[in-house]
């Protein structure tokens, strides 16, 4: 075992998070740690990392075990760049022996392998998108362990990552290399698709279980099935115990004369059954509590068309984000937006809502303008200093929701808040609690259009499932920006895919089509980047070489080498397609279930990745020789 936690307990103030939690992490485990918001998942992860002490219990691991913990919040020193942040982290690695130059080399190597372009490594970290900040946090963690930690602990690693970033993280965790790997990992996440693809074991931290956790070997689909069976058995156990207690009550209710020949042990057994019934009833109540109660208010408007966008286009910084896009949005429509971070999703939202004028094309809003209610990704609309009670109930002690008047305590309980939390400032709440507070506030505003920008960040799985049902039942239109593939697949009826280098947009009807379109856009961007790099290299060579020698530079390549170079882009594209196909085979659950097929698939993937690397190296060699 790499790590063993025994009988852990933790309380915050008067509130007990968990008690009696024990778990073990073995080599090559990939453990998904899930549970309701407020159950203490992040606290437990910090305990496993040694960053927080339990109230009782212990965490043990073998001597010299290298454990890396990447927190949910991405914090970097003021003025830090990816290179300087990773270098400072690398100085903690035993492999660099405190040598700053070696640390900088290690940092640059790991940043490059994680996907950072060379030019981005020296940009201020504060300018990075949320997704690239998360990649940088992971890179810093890996640098601190020389790239090969024994155990990697990740708190909400998919928050703010785009689909490309999530796929990179999935590949990194499931198909490590010799010099950059984390064969054993524990990750707190509510991303169901990520759990399905990556986890070999799921542990749920919840009061619904006798020891505070339920551990199931397998991916998320297997966990859901086995959890349902466990909870059904626990419910049957409660019914059986309740019947036994009723019999005990009838016997104890008889007169002393009728009971005097009975064993004293039966009275003691009856008391034990009552205690056990109370405990199992509390667990079943916790299991049944589910997520927050979400139900958005519609304005009741019957307009057939709310927004009509015609041939809209928008650019930024000399780059076309999207162009030639036509969209109609009416009641009942469910529109999803997908694309890499920085591809223009937020800009498109602003254009559709009338906050920005497009560079070309037109956006027509219904008259009168539709009422738009927005859940923003930054969750910044509510000041951190505001009390929770004022945030979710801004007009006093009562709310008027869909024609019903509710007291603030009843309203807050719908979102799983304890009464005592009403007097806490919003800034002291967890990420999931802040998200629920924003949703509570949104629900008080009647809307024609709901705009949900990364609504899944920080929400637990039961609340995500409730949110999906609320979106489905909302009679108005919904625009959903999310990297949560499970939610997009369940909710979106039309998906706009951004991110192509020429600004062309794909509008598709299913998640599978959207992922395929996104992959094509990524490949086109990679080809454009290679072409740009080649053009820059040629321009640089031509600028520095004497004019009389320019023709001789190309003659350094033979006829067959020139033909090889001319066909290099097509060869790389074919090799990358083979790599994608090999990755799909490794990710196939049917393949994963067969050890021989999985081994063969992994070998094919390694060969495909090696072929791509070899082609890139050969391309660079030929370009350098041609450039003289």
C-alpha positions as CSV (number, residue, x, y, z in Angstrom):
1,X,0.0,0.0,0.0
2,X,1.2,3.5,-0.9
3,X,-1.0,5.1,1.7
4,X,-3.2,3.9,4.5
5,X,-5.6,6.2,6.4
6,X,-7.2,4.8,9.6
7,X,-10.2,6.0,11.5
8,X,-10.0,9.7,10.4
9,X,-12.3,12.3,12.0
10,X,-12.6,16.0,11.4
11,X,-14.9,18.8,12.6
12,X,-15.1,22.4,11.7
13,X,-16.4,24.4,14.7
14,X,-19.6,22.6,15.9
15,X,-20.1,20.8,12.6
16,X,-18.7,17.3,12.2
17,X,-17.6,16.6,8.6
18,X,-16.8,12.9,9.0
19,X,-15.8,10.3,11.6
20,X,-14.3,6.8,11.4
21,X,-13.1,7.1,7.8
22,X,-10.5,4.5,6.7
23,X,-9.1,3.8,3.3
24,X,-6.1,2.5,1.5
25,X,-4.4,3.5,-1.8
26,X,-2.5,0.8,-3.6
27,X,0.1,1.2,-6.4
28,X,-1.6,1.9,-9.8
29,X,-4.9,2.9,-8.3
30,X,-6.8,5.7,-9.9
31,X,-9.3,6.7,-7.3
32,X,-12.2,9.0,-7.9
33,X,-13.3,10.6,-4.6
34,X,-16.8,11.9,-4.8
35,X,-19.6,12.9,-2.4
36,X,-22.1,15.7,-1.6
37,X,-20.9,19.3,-1.2
38,X,-19.8,19.9,2.3
39,X,-19.0,16.2,3.0
40,X,-15.3,17.1,3.5
41,X,-13.7,15.7,0.3
42,X,-11.2,18.5,0.0
43,X,-10.4,18.3,3.7
44,X,-9.9,14.5,3.4
45,X,-7.6,15.0,0.4
46,X,-5.5,17.6,2.3
47,X,-5.2,15.0,5.1
48,X,-3.9,12.4,2.7
49,X,-1.4,15.0,1.5
50,X,-0.2,15.8,5.0
51,X,-1.4,19.4,4.6
52,X,-4.0,19.2,7.3
53,X,-4.1,17.2,10.6
54,X,-7.1,15.1,11.5
55,X,-8.9,15.5,14.8
56,X,-8.2,11.8,15.3
57,X,-6.9,8.9,13.3
58,X,-3.7,8.6,11.3
59,X,-2.3,8.6,7.7
60,X,0.7,6.5,7.0
61,X,2.8,5.8,3.9
62,X,6.2,4.1,3.3
63,X,9.3,6.1,3.9
64,X,10.5,8.1,0.8
65,X,7.0,8.0,-0.8
66,X,6.7,11.1,-3.0
67,X,3.2,12.6,-2.7
68,X,2.2,15.6,-4.8
69,X,-1.0,17.6,-3.9
70,X,-2.5,20.0,-6.4
71,X,-5.1,22.2,-4.7
72,X,-8.4,23.3,-6.2
73,X,-7.3,27.0,-6.2
74,X,-4.5,28.0,-8.5
75,X,-2.2,30.4,-6.7
76,X,1.0,31.8,-8.1
77,X,3.4,34.5,-6.8
78,X,2.9,38.0,-8.1
79,X,4.7,38.5,-11.4
80,X,5.3,34.8,-11.9
81,X,5.5,33.3,-15.3
82,X,4.9,29.6,-16.1
83,X,8.7,29.1,-16.4
84,X,9.6,30.8,-13.1
85,X,6.7,29.2,-11.2
86,X,7.7,25.7,-12.5
87,X,11.4,26.4,-11.8
88,X,10.7,27.4,-8.2
89,X,8.7,24.2,-7.8
90,X,11.4,22.1,-9.4
91,X,14.0,23.3,-6.9
92,X,12.2,21.1,-4.3
93,X,12.9,18.0,-6.4
94,X,15.7,15.8,-5.3
95,X,16.6,15.2,-8.9
96,X,18.0,18.7,-9.4
97,X,20.1,18.8,-6.3
98,X,19.2,22.4,-5.6
99,X,20.8,23.6,-8.9
100,X,18.7,26.4,-10.4
101,X,19.9,25.7,-14.0
102,X,18.9,22.1,-13.7
103,X,15.6,23.1,-12.2
104,X,14.9,25.5,-15.1
105,X,15.7,22.7,-17.6
106,X,13.4,20.3,-15.8
107,X,10.7,23.0,-15.7
108,X,10.9,23.8,-19.4
109,X,10.9,20.1,-20.3
110,X,7.7,19.4,-18.2
111,X,5.9,22.5,-19.4
112,X,6.6,21.5,-23.0
113,X,5.3,18.0,-22.5
114,X,2.2,19.3,-20.8
115,X,1.5,21.4,-23.9
116,X,2.8,24.9,-23.1
117,X,4.0,26.7,-26.2
118,X,7.5,28.1,-25.8
119,X,6.3,31.7,-26.2
120,X,3.7,31.2,-23.4
121,X,6.2,30.0,-20.8
122,X,7.4,33.6,-20.2
123,X,4.0,35.3,-20.2
124,X,2.6,36.5,-16.8
125,X,0.7,33.6,-15.2
126,X,-2.1,36.0,-14.2
127,X,-3.0,36.4,-17.9
128,X,-3.5,32.7,-18.4
129,X,-7.0,31.3,-18.8
130,X,-8.4,29.2,-16.0
131,X,-7.7,26.1,-18.0
132,X,-4.0,26.9,-18.5
133,X,-3.6,28.0,-14.9
134,X,-4.9,24.5,-13.9
135,X,-2.3,22.9,-16.3
136,X,0.4,25.1,-14.7
137,X,-0.6,24.0,-11.2
138,X,-0.3,20.4,-12.3
139,X,3.0,21.1,-14.0
140,X,4.4,22.7,-10.8
141,X,3.3,19.7,-8.8
142,X,5.0,17.4,-11.2
143,X,8.2,19.5,-11.2
144,X,8.4,19.3,-7.5
145,X,8.6,15.5,-7.9
146,X,11.0,15.4,-10.9
147,X,8.0,14.5,-13.1
148,X,7.4,11.2,-11.5
149,X,5.5,11.4,-8.1
150,X,4.5,8.1,-6.4
151,X,1.1,9.5,-5.6
152,X,-0.7,12.5,-7.2
153,X,-3.6,14.1,-5.3
154,X,-5.8,16.4,-7.4
155,X,-8.7,18.6,-6.1
156,X,-11.2,19.3,-8.8
157,X,-8.7,19.1,-11.6
158,X,-11.2,19.5,-14.5
159,X,-12.6,22.8,-13.2
160,X,-11.9,25.4,-15.9
161,X,-10.2,22.9,-18.3
162,X,-11.6,22.8,-21.8
163,X,-12.4,19.6,-23.5
164,X,-8.9,19.4,-25.0
165,X,-7.4,20.0,-21.6
166,X,-9.6,17.3,-20.0
167,X,-8.6,14.8,-22.7
168,X,-4.9,15.7,-22.1
169,X,-5.4,15.0,-18.4
170,X,-7.2,11.7,-19.1
171,X,-4.3,10.6,-21.3
172,X,-1.7,11.7,-18.8
173,X,-3.3,9.7,-15.9
174,X,-4.2,6.6,-17.9
175,X,-1.2,6.3,-20.3
176,X,1.9,7.6,-18.4
177,X,5.4,7.7,-19.9
178,X,8.6,6.8,-18.2
179,X,9.8,10.4,-17.5
180,X,6.4,12.0,-16.9
181,X,3.9,9.9,-15.0
182,X,1.6,9.6,-12.0
183,X,0.7,5.9,-12.0
184,X,-1.2,6.3,-8.8
185,X,-3.7,9.1,-8.3
186,X,-6.6,10.3,-6.2
187,X,-8.8,13.0,-7.6
188,X,-11.8,14.8,-6.2
189,X,-14.2,15.5,-9.2
190,X,-17.8,15.7,-10.1
191,X,-17.1,15.2,-13.8
192,X,-19.0,12.0,-14.5
193,X,-17.4,11.4,-18.0
194,X,-13.9,11.9,-16.5
195,X,-14.7,9.4,-13.7
196,X,-16.0,6.9,-16.3
197,X,-12.9,7.1,-18.4
198,X,-10.1,7.4,-15.8
199,X,-11.1,5.9,-12.4
200,X,-10.3,2.3,-11.5
201,X,-12.0,2.7,-8.1
202,X,-14.7,5.2,-6.8
203,X,-14.9,6.1,-3.2
204,X,-17.9,8.1,-2.0
205,X,-17.6,10.1,1.2
206,X,-21.1,10.4,2.7
207,X,-23.1,10.0,5.8
208,X,-25.2,7.5,3.9
209,X,-22.7,4.7,4.7
210,X,-21.9,2.8,7.9
211,X,-18.2,3.8,7.9
212,X,-18.7,7.1,6.2
213,X,-17.5,5.8,2.8
214,X,-18.5,3.4,0.0
215,X,-15.6,2.0,-2.1
216,X,-16.3,0.2,-5.4
217,X,-13.8,-1.2,-7.8
218,X,-14.5,-0.1,-11.4
219,X,-15.5,3.0,-13.2
220,X,-18.4,5.4,-12.5
221,X,-21.0,3.3,-14.3
222,X,-20.1,0.3,-12.2
223,X,-20.2,2.4,-9.1
224,X,-23.7,3.7,-9.8
225,X,-25.0,0.1,-10.2
226,X,-23.3,-1.2,-7.1
227,X,-24.3,1.8,-5.0
228,X,-27.9,1.4,-6.0
229,X,-27.8,-2.3,-4.9
230,X,-26.2,-1.3,-1.6
231,X,-28.7,1.4,-0.8
232,X,-31.6,-0.9,-1.7
233,X,-30.2,-3.5,0.6
234,X,-29.8,-0.9,3.4
235,X,-33.4,0.3,2.9
236,X,-34.6,-3.4,3.2
237,X,-32.5,-3.7,6.4
238,X,-34.2,-0.6,7.9
239,X,-37.6,-2.1,7.1
240,X,-36.7,-5.4,8.7
241,X,-35.3,-3.7,11.8
242,X,-38.4,-1.5,12.1
243,X,-40.6,-4.6,12.1
244,X,-38.5,-6.2,14.8
245,X,-38.7,-3.0,16.9
246,X,-42.5,-3.0,16.5
247,X,-42.6,-6.6,17.8
248,X,-40.3,-5.5,20.7
249,X,-42.6,-2.6,21.5
250,X,-45.6,-5.0,21.6
251,X,-43.8,-7.3,23.9
252,X,-42.5,-4.6,26.2
253,X,-46.0,-3.1,26.3
254,X,-47.4,-6.2,27.9
255,X,-47.7,-6.3,31.6
256,X,-44.9,-7.3,33.9
257,X,-46.7,-10.6,34.8
258,X,-46.6,-11.6,31.1
259,X,-42.9,-10.6,30.7
260,X,-41.4,-11.9,33.9
261,X,-40.3,-15.2,32.5
262,X,-38.6,-13.6,29.5
263,X,-34.8,-13.3,29.4
264,X,-33.3,-10.0,30.4
265,X,-31.1,-10.3,27.4
266,X,-34.1,-9.7,25.1
267,X,-34.6,-6.2,26.6
268,X,-30.9,-5.5,26.0
269,X,-31.2,-6.8,22.5
270,X,-34.2,-4.6,21.9
271,X,-32.3,-1.5,23.0
272,X,-29.5,-2.4,20.6
273,X,-32.0,-2.8,17.8
274,X,-33.4,0.6,18.5
275,X,-30.0,2.2,18.3
276,X,-29.2,0.3,15.1
277,X,-32.5,1.4,13.6
278,X,-31.8,5.0,14.5
279,X,-28.4,4.8,12.8
280,X,-29.6,3.1,9.6
281,X,-32.6,5.5,9.4
282,X,-30.2,8.4,9.5
283,X,-28.0,6.9,6.8
284,X,-31.0,6.2,4.5
285,X,-32.3,9.8,5.1
286,X,-28.8,11.1,4.1
287,X,-28.9,8.9,1.0
288,X,-32.4,10.2,0.0
289,X,-31.6,13.9,0.6
290,X,-30.1,14.2,-2.9
291,X,-29.1,17.5,-4.4
292,X,-30.4,21.0,-4.0
293,X,-34.0,21.6,-5.2
294,X,-33.6,23.6,-8.4
295,X,-36.5,24.9,-10.5
296,X,-36.0,28.0,-12.7
297,X,-38.8,30.5,-13.1
298,X,-40.1,31.3,-16.6
299,X,-41.6,34.6,-17.6
300,X,-44.5,32.8,-19.3
301,X,-43.8,34.5,-22.6
302,X,-45.1,32.7,-25.7
303,X,-42.9,34.4,-28.4
304,X,-42.0,32.0,-31.1
305,X,-38.5,33.4,-31.7
306,X,-36.4,35.1,-29.0
307,X,-33.1,35.7,-30.8
308,X,-32.2,35.5,-34.5
309,X,-28.5,35.8,-35.4
310,X,-27.7,36.1,-39.1
311,X,-24.1,35.6,-40.5
312,X,-22.5,37.0,-37.4
313,X,-18.8,37.3,-37.1
314,X,-16.4,38.5,-34.4
315,X,-12.6,38.9,-34.1
316,X,-10.2,39.8,-31.4
317,X,-6.5,40.7,-31.5
318,X,-6.3,40.2,-35.3
319,X,-7.8,36.7,-35.0
320,X,-11.3,35.6,-36.2
321,X,-13.2,33.9,-33.4
322,X,-16.2,33.0,-35.5
323,X,-17.8,34.0,-38.7
324,X,-20.9,33.3,-40.9
325,X,-22.9,31.9,-37.9
326,X,-26.7,31.7,-38.2
327,X,-28.7,30.8,-35.1
328,X,-32.4,30.9,-34.1
329,X,-33.3,30.6,-30.4
330,X,-36.8,30.2,-29.2
331,X,-38.7,28.7,-26.2
332,X,-37.7,25.1,-25.5
333,X,-34.4,25.4,-27.4
334,X,-31.3,24.0,-25.6
335,X,-28.1,25.3,-27.1
336,X,-24.7,24.2,-26.0
337,X,-21.4,26.0,-26.8
338,X,-18.1,24.0,-27.0
339,X,-14.6,25.0,-27.8
340,X,-11.1,25.4,-26.4
341,X,-10.5,28.1,-23.8
342,X,-10.1,31.4,-25.7
343,X,-12.1,30.2,-28.7
344,X,-14.8,32.9,-28.2
345,X,-17.5,31.2,-26.2
346,X,-18.0,34.1,-23.8
347,X,-17.8,36.6,-26.7
348,X,-20.5,34.7,-28.6
349,X,-22.7,34.8,-25.4
350,X,-22.3,38.5,-25.2
351,X,-23.2,39.0,-28.8
352,X,-26.3,36.8,-28.6
353,X,-27.4,38.6,-25.5
354,X,-27.0,42.0,-27.1
355,X,-24.1,43.1,-24.9
356,X,-21.7,43.3,-27.8
357,X,-22.3,44.3,-31.4
358,X,-20.9,41.8,-33.9
359,X,-18.2,42.8,-36.4
360,X,-20.4,41.5,-39.2
361,X,-23.9,40.2,-39.5
362,X,-26.9,41.1,-37.3
363,X,-28.6,39.9,-34.1
364,X,-32.4,40.6,-33.8
365,X,-34.0,40.3,-30.4
366,X,-37.7,39.9,-29.8
367,X,-39.7,43.0,-29.0
368,X,-39.9,43.6,-26.1
369,X,-36.4,42.3,-25.4
370,X,-36.3,38.9,-23.8
371,X,-35.4,38.7,-20.1
372,X,-32.0,37.0,-19.8
373,X,-30.8,35.5,-16.5
374,X,-27.1,34.6,-16.4
375,X,-25.0,32.3,-14.1
376,X,-21.5,33.5,-14.8
377,X,-18.4,31.3,-14.5
378,X,-16.6,33.7,-12.1
379,X,-19.6,33.7,-9.6
380,X,-18.7,37.3,-8.9
381,X,-22.1,38.9,-8.8
382,X,-22.5,38.4,-5.1
383,X,-20.0,40.3,-3.0
384,X,-17.9,38.1,-0.8
385,X,-18.7,40.2,2.3
386,X,-22.5,39.9,1.8
387,X,-24.3,37.6,4.3
388,X,-25.8,34.4,2.8
389,X,-29.2,35.4,3.9
390,X,-29.0,38.7,2.0
391,X,-27.6,37.0,-1.1
392,X,-30.4,34.4,-1.5
393,X,-33.2,36.4,0.0
394,X,-32.6,40.1,-1.0
395,X,-36.0,41.5,0.0
396,X,-36.3,40.6,3.7
397,X,-37.2,37.3,5.5
398,X,-39.5,35.9,2.8
399,X,-39.2,35.1,-0.9
400,X,-42.0,34.9,-3.5
401,X,-41.2,31.9,-5.7
402,X,-43.6,30.9,-8.5
403,X,-46.6,32.3,-6.6
404,X,-45.6,30.8,-3.2
405,X,-44.3,32.7,-0.2
406,X,-41.5,31.0,1.6
407,X,-39.6,31.9,4.8
408,X,-35.9,32.3,4.3
409,X,-35.0,29.2,6.3
410,X,-37.3,27.0,4.2
411,X,-35.8,28.6,1.0
412,X,-32.2,28.1,2.1
413,X,-32.8,24.5,3.1
414,X,-33.9,23.8,-0.5
415,X,-30.3,24.5,-1.4
416,X,-28.9,22.3,1.4
417,X,-27.8,25.2,3.6
418,X,-27.8,24.8,7.4
419,X,-29.7,27.5,9.3
420,X,-26.5,28.7,11.0
421,X,-24.9,29.4,7.6
422,X,-27.4,32.2,6.8
423,X,-25.3,34.6,9.0
424,X,-22.0,33.6,7.3
425,X,-20.5,35.9,4.6
426,X,-20.6,34.4,1.1
427,X,-16.8,34.5,0.9
428,X,-16.5,31.9,3.7
429,X,-18.6,29.3,1.7
430,X,-17.1,26.5,-0.3
431,X,-17.1,26.6,-4.1
432,X,-20.2,24.4,-4.3
433,X,-22.0,26.4,-1.7
434,X,-21.3,29.6,-3.6
435,X,-22.6,28.0,-6.8
436,X,-25.8,27.0,-5.0
437,X,-26.2,30.5,-3.6
438,X,-26.0,32.0,-7.2
439,X,-28.6,29.4,-8.4
440,X,-30.9,30.3,-5.6
441,X,-30.7,33.9,-6.6
442,X,-31.3,33.1,-10.2
443,X,-34.4,31.1,-9.4
444,X,-36.1,34.3,-8.1
445,X,-35.8,36.0,-11.5
446,X,-38.4,35.1,-14.1
447,X,-36.5,34.5,-17.4
448,X,-37.1,34.0,-21.1
449,X,-33.5,32.8,-21.6
450,X,-31.2,31.1,-19.1
451,X,-27.5,31.6,-19.8
452,X,-25.4,29.1,-17.8
453,X,-21.6,29.6,-18.1
454,X,-19.8,26.6,-16.6
455,X,-22.6,25.8,-14.2
456,X,-21.1,22.5,-13.2
457,X,-18.0,23.9,-11.6
458,X,-18.0,22.9,-7.9
459,X,-21.5,21.3,-7.9
460,X,-21.8,17.7,-6.5
461,X,-23.2,14.9,-8.7
462,X,-26.7,14.8,-7.1
463,X,-27.0,18.6,-7.6
464,X,-25.8,18.2,-11.2
465,X,-28.5,15.6,-11.9
466,X,-31.1,17.9,-10.4
467,X,-29.8,20.8,-12.5
468,X,-30.1,18.7,-15.6
469,X,-33.8,18.0,-14.8
470,X,-34.5,21.7,-14.1
471,X,-33.0,22.7,-17.4
472,X,-35.1,20.1,-19.2
473,X,-38.3,21.3,-17.6
474,X,-37.6,25.0,-18.1
475,X,-40.1,26.2,-20.8
476,X,-37.8,29.1,-22.0
477,X,-34.6,28.9,-24.0
478,X,-31.3,27.7,-22.5
479,X,-27.7,28.6,-23.6
480,X,-25.2,26.3,-21.9
481,X,-21.5,26.8,-21.9
482,X,-19.8,23.8,-20.3
483,X,-17.0,21.3,-20.7
484,X,-19.0,18.7,-18.8
485,X,-19.6,16.2,-21.5
486,X,-22.2,14.2,-19.5
487,X,-24.4,17.3,-19.1
488,X,-24.0,18.4,-22.8
489,X,-25.0,14.9,-23.9
490,X,-28.0,14.8,-21.6
491,X,-29.3,18.4,-22.2
492,X,-28.1,20.0,-25.4
493,X,-30.2,19.6,-28.5
494,X,-27.9,21.7,-30.7
495,X,-24.2,22.3,-30.1
496,X,-22.1,25.1,-31.6
497,X,-18.4,24.1,-31.8
498,X,-15.8,27.0,-31.9
499,X,-12.0,26.9,-32.2
500,X,-11.2,26.4,-35.9
501,X,-8.2,28.6,-37.0
502,X,-10.2,30.3,-39.8
503,X,-13.2,31.1,-37.5
504,X,-15.5,28.6,-39.2
505,X,-18.2,27.3,-36.8
506,X,-19.8,23.9,-36.8
507,X,-23.4,23.5,-35.6
508,X,-24.2,19.9,-34.8
509,X,-27.0,17.9,-33.2
510,X,-25.2,15.5,-30.8
511,X,-22.2,15.3,-28.4
512,X,-20.4,12.7,-30.6
513,X,-20.6,15.0,-33.6
514,X,-19.4,17.9,-31.5
515,X,-16.4,16.0,-30.2
516,X,-15.5,14.9,-33.7
517,X,-15.8,18.5,-35.0
518,X,-13.7,19.7,-32.1
519,X,-11.0,17.2,-32.9
520,X,-10.9,18.3,-36.5
521,X,-10.6,21.9,-35.4
522,X,-7.7,21.0,-33.1
523,X,-6.0,19.2,-36.0
524,X,-6.5,22.2,-38.2
525,X,-5.0,24.5,-35.6
526,X,-2.0,22.2,-35.2
527,X,-1.4,22.2,-39.0
528,X,-1.7,26.0,-39.1
529,X,0.8,26.2,-36.2
530,X,3.2,23.9,-38.1
531,X,2.8,25.9,-41.3
532,X,3.4,29.1,-39.4
533,X,6.5,27.7,-37.7
534,X,7.9,26.5,-41.0
535,X,7.2,29.9,-42.7
536,X,9.0,31.7,-39.8
537,X,12.0,29.4,-40.0
538,X,12.2,30.0,-43.8
539,X,11.9,33.7,-43.4
540,X,14.6,33.8,-40.7
541,X,16.9,31.7,-42.9
542,X,16.3,33.8,-45.9
543,X,16.9,37.0,-43.9
544,X,20.2,35.9,-42.6
545,X,21.6,34.0,-45.6
546,X,23.5,36.0,-48.3
547,X,21.3,36.6,-51.3
548,X,23.7,34.9,-53.7
549,X,23.6,31.7,-51.7
550,X,19.8,31.5,-51.3
551,X,19.3,29.0,-54.1
552,X,22.0,26.8,-52.8
553,X,20.2,26.3,-49.5
554,X,17.4,24.3,-51.0
555,X,20.0,22.2,-53.0
556,X,21.2,20.7,-49.7
557,X,18.2,18.4,-49.9
558,X,18.3,15.6,-52.4
559,X,15.4,14.8,-54.7
560,X,14.0,12.0,-52.5
561,X,14.5,14.2,-49.4
562,X,12.6,17.1,-51.0
563,X,9.8,14.7,-51.9
564,X,9.8,13.4,-48.3
565,X,9.5,17.0,-47.0
566,X,6.8,17.9,-49.5
567,X,4.7,15.0,-48.2
568,X,5.5,15.5,-44.5
569,X,2.3,17.3,-43.6
570,X,0.2,14.6,-45.0
571,X,2.3,11.9,-43.3
572,X,2.0,13.7,-39.9
573,X,-1.8,14.1,-40.4
574,X,-2.1,10.4,-41.1
575,X,0.0,9.4,-38.2
576,X,-2.0,11.7,-35.9
577,X,-5.2,10.1,-37.1
578,X,-3.8,6.7,-36.4
579,X,-2.9,7.9,-32.9
580,X,-6.4,9.2,-32.3
581,X,-7.8,5.8,-33.4
582,X,-5.4,4.0,-31.1
583,X,-6.5,6.3,-28.2
584,X,-10.1,5.5,-28.9
585,X,-9.4,1.8,-28.8
586,X,-7.6,2.1,-25.4
587,X,-10.6,4.1,-24.0
588,X,-13.1,1.5,-25.2
589,X,-14.6,-0.2,-22.1
590,X,-14.9,-3.5,-24.1
591,X,-11.2,-3.4,-24.8
592,X,-10.4,-2.4,-21.2
593,X,-12.3,-5.5,-19.9
594,X,-10.0,-7.8,-21.9
595,X,-6.5,-7.9,-20.6
596,X,-5.0,-9.2,-23.8
597,X,-6.8,-6.8,-26.0
598,X,-5.9,-3.9,-23.7
599,X,-2.2,-4.8,-23.8
600,X,-2.3,-5.0,-27.6
601,X,-4.1,-1.7,-27.8
602,X,-1.6,0.0,-25.5
603,X,1.3,-1.3,-27.7
604,X,-0.4,0.1,-30.8
605,X,-0.9,3.4,-29.1
606,X,2.8,3.6,-28.0
607,X,3.8,2.7,-31.6
608,X,1.5,5.4,-33.0
609,X,2.8,8.1,-30.6
610,X,6.4,7.1,-31.4
611,X,5.7,7.4,-35.1
612,X,4.2,10.9,-34.6
613,X,7.3,12.0,-32.6
614,X,9.7,10.5,-35.2
615,X,7.9,12.3,-38.0
616,X,8.1,15.7,-36.2
617,X,11.8,15.2,-35.5
618,X,12.4,14.3,-39.2
619,X,10.4,17.3,-40.3
620,X,12.4,19.6,-38.2
621,X,15.6,18.1,-39.4
622,X,14.7,18.5,-43.1
623,X,13.4,22.0,-42.5
624,X,16.7,23.0,-40.8
625,X,18.8,21.5,-43.5
626,X,16.8,23.1,-46.2
627,X,17.1,26.4,-44.4
628,X,20.9,26.1,-44.5
